[in-house]
């Protein structure tokens, strides 16, 4: 004979006695390319999530599908993640490193994928933004549709 096991949910327990699991996942990508041609800081893509508990965290995966137009010039800039108007992540450091840096037509550094664990402490809707901060403008560029994306995962604490 066959038996059937039916459950509403199964959650594993961590070593410290708390349950941590993914509550929800929200994903979005650019519908059309976003071009730039100046050094203006610009929002590239945004996505919202509404946490179910103030103690939960949001695990953010941001991908910047960035194409720098053809040039032998030097280009540099950073990628940021903002929660509303508050910056929560940036690729820049005190050491002068960048999210991207190109000199004489060659990429020297490149960080198109970002990961950050945020603690927003709210149950209100939150909008996260991928932001481009170009330090130099020489030949401009494009953030590609479908390859510029955000994934937001609410993690129960």
C-alpha positions as a printed NumPy array, in Angstrom:
array([[  0.   ,   0.   ,   0.   ],
       [  1.009,   3.62 ,  -0.524],
       [  1.105,   6.357,   2.101],
       [  0.707,  10.066,   1.534],
       [  2.404,  12.712,   3.618],
       [  0.916,  16.195,   3.359],
       [  2.407,  19.243,   5.057],
       [  1.934,  22.993,   4.775],
       [  5.653,  23.679,   5.159],
       [  8.918,  22.081,   6.249],
       [ 11.614,  24.215,   7.836],
       [ 15.003,  23.096,   9.021],
       [ 16.447,  24.372,  12.265],
       [ 19.894,  25.972,  12.505],
       [ 22.507,  25.08 ,  15.134],
       [ 21.643,  28.1  ,  17.292],
       [ 17.984,  27.065,  17.522],
       [ 16.598,  29.66 ,  15.089],
       [ 14.903,  29.003,  11.789],
       [ 16.365,  30.728,   8.748],
       [ 14.707,  30.22 ,   5.409],
       [ 13.75 ,  32.079,   2.275],
       [ 10.369,  33.761,   2.784],
       [ 10.022,  35.237,  -0.709],
       [ 12.019,  35.963,  -3.832],
       [ 11.447,  38.914,  -6.166],
       [ 13.26 ,  39.175,  -9.519],
       [ 13.273,  41.824, -12.216],
       [ 15.367,  42.87 , -15.213],
       [ 15.553,  45.865, -17.522],
       [ 12.888,  45.841, -20.237],
       [ 14.981,  48.03 , -22.547],
       [ 18.573,  49.245, -22.747],
       [ 19.611,  52.29 , -20.677],
       [ 22.243,  54.531, -22.303],
       [ 24.443,  57.135, -20.638],
       [ 26.572,  59.941, -22.033],
       [ 27.661,  62.039, -19.063],
       [ 29.143,  61.777, -15.563],
       [ 25.711,  62.166, -13.93 ],
       [ 24.888,  59.581, -11.248],
       [ 21.812,  57.728, -12.507],
       [ 19.334,  55.109, -11.323],
       [ 19.457,  52.206, -13.78 ],
       [ 16.88 ,  49.762, -12.394],
       [ 14.655,  49.433,  -9.333],
       [ 12.637,  46.654,  -7.726],
       [ 10.402,  46.552,  -4.643],
       [  9.809,  44.015,  -1.895],
       [  7.622,  44.062,   1.233],
       [  9.216,  42.148,   4.137],
       [  6.914,  40.101,   6.348],
       [  8.862,  40.803,   9.565],
       [ 11.02 ,  43.682,  10.823],
       [ 13.696,  41.205,  11.957],
       [ 14.105,  39.63 ,   8.507],
       [ 16.988,  40.466,   6.198],
       [ 17.037,  41.081,   2.458],
       [ 19.708,  39.309,   0.426],
       [ 20.381,  41.368,  -2.707],
       [ 21.922,  40.11 ,  -5.942],
       [ 22.522,  42.898,  -8.457],
       [ 23.869,  42.36 , -11.944],
       [ 24.953,  45.266, -14.145],
       [ 25.092,  44.222, -17.801],
       [ 27.394,  47.102, -18.726],
       [ 28.787,  47.831, -22.2  ],
       [ 31.313,  50.662, -22.544],
       [ 31.305,  52.21 , -26.008],
       [ 34.328,  51.646, -28.232],
       [ 37.203,  53.918, -27.27 ],
       [ 40.815,  53.796, -26.202],
       [ 40.101,  56.443, -23.6  ],
       [ 40.187,  55.968, -19.856],
       [ 36.797,  55.3  , -18.256],
       [ 36.004,  54.572, -14.626],
       [ 33.006,  54.41 , -12.342],
       [ 31.172,  52.593,  -9.604],
       [ 28.007,  50.612,  -9.097],
       [ 25.788,  51.338,  -6.097],
       [ 22.78 ,  49.759,  -4.449],
       [ 20.328,  52.06 ,  -2.7  ],
       [ 17.412,  51.308,  -0.411],
       [ 15.167,  54.242,  -1.273],
       [ 17.58 ,  57.185,  -1.199],
       [ 20.011,  55.498,   1.251],
       [ 23.154,  53.969,  -0.213],
       [ 23.668,  50.483,   1.267],
       [ 26.434,  49.196,  -1.033],
       [ 29.096,  50.65 ,  -3.33 ],
       [ 31.993,  49.183,  -5.294],
       [ 34.27 ,  52.121,  -4.426],
       [ 36.838,  51.925,  -1.64 ],
       [ 39.276,  54.233,   0.101],
       [ 41.999,  52.582,  -1.971],
       [ 40.675,  54.221,  -5.139],
       [ 39.39 ,  51.   ,  -6.666],
       [ 36.37 ,  51.135,  -8.933],
       [ 33.502,  48.967, -10.053],
       [ 35.117,  49.366, -13.458],
       [ 38.275,  50.978, -14.766],
       [ 39.512,  51.012, -18.349],
       [ 42.807,  52.456, -19.544],
       [ 44.068,  52.502, -23.117],
       [ 41.123,  50.36 , -24.186],
       [ 41.786,  47.575, -21.657],
       [ 39.581,  46.701, -18.685],
       [ 41.696,  46.859, -15.511],
       [ 38.953,  46.104, -12.964],
       [ 35.349,  44.993, -13.391],
       [ 32.653,  44.171, -10.858],
       [ 29.331,  43.818, -12.652],
       [ 27.817,  41.476,  -9.98 ],
       [ 27.047,  42.723,  -6.467],
       [ 25.835,  40.86 ,  -3.384],
       [ 24.736,  42.491,  -0.142],
       [ 22.757,  41.444,   2.956],
       [ 20.557,  44.31 ,   4.154],
       [ 18.691,  44.747,   7.449],
       [ 15.874,  47.174,   6.58 ],
       [ 13.906,  46.669,   9.868],
       [ 10.513,  47.358,   8.314],
       [  7.398,  45.666,   6.993],
       [  6.698,  48.528,   4.581],
       [  7.424,  48.229,   0.878],
       [ 11.104,  48.889,   0.089],
       [ 12.49 ,  49.907,  -3.286],
       [ 16.055,  48.87 ,  -4.051],
       [ 17.897,  50.581,  -6.911],
       [ 20.902,  49.721,  -9.041],
       [ 22.76 ,  52.991,  -9.569],
       [ 25.601,  53.945, -11.918],
       [ 28.186,  56.505, -10.769],
       [ 30.473,  57.253, -13.738],
       [ 33.59 ,  59.105, -12.578],
       [ 34.688,  59.84 , -16.112],
       [ 32.79 ,  60.183, -19.347],
       [ 34.584,  59.579, -22.582],
       [ 32.61 ,  57.372, -24.903],
       [ 29.481,  56.573, -22.887],
       [ 27.863,  53.199, -22.659],
       [ 24.788,  51.062, -22.206],
       [ 23.228,  48.883, -19.548],
       [ 21.7  ,  45.95 , -21.384],
       [ 18.142,  44.758, -21.103],
       [ 17.663,  41.257, -19.706],
       [ 21.246,  41.195, -18.323],
       [ 20.847,  44.082, -15.868],
       [ 18.805,  42.647, -13.026],
       [ 17.995,  42.525,  -9.335],
       [ 17.06 ,  39.543,  -7.209],
       [ 15.729,  40.244,  -3.7  ],
       [ 15.397,  37.38 ,  -1.203],
       [ 13.718,  37.88 ,   2.162],
       [ 15.496,  35.681,   4.737],
       [ 13.673,  34.842,   7.972],
       [ 15.694,  35.462,  11.142]])
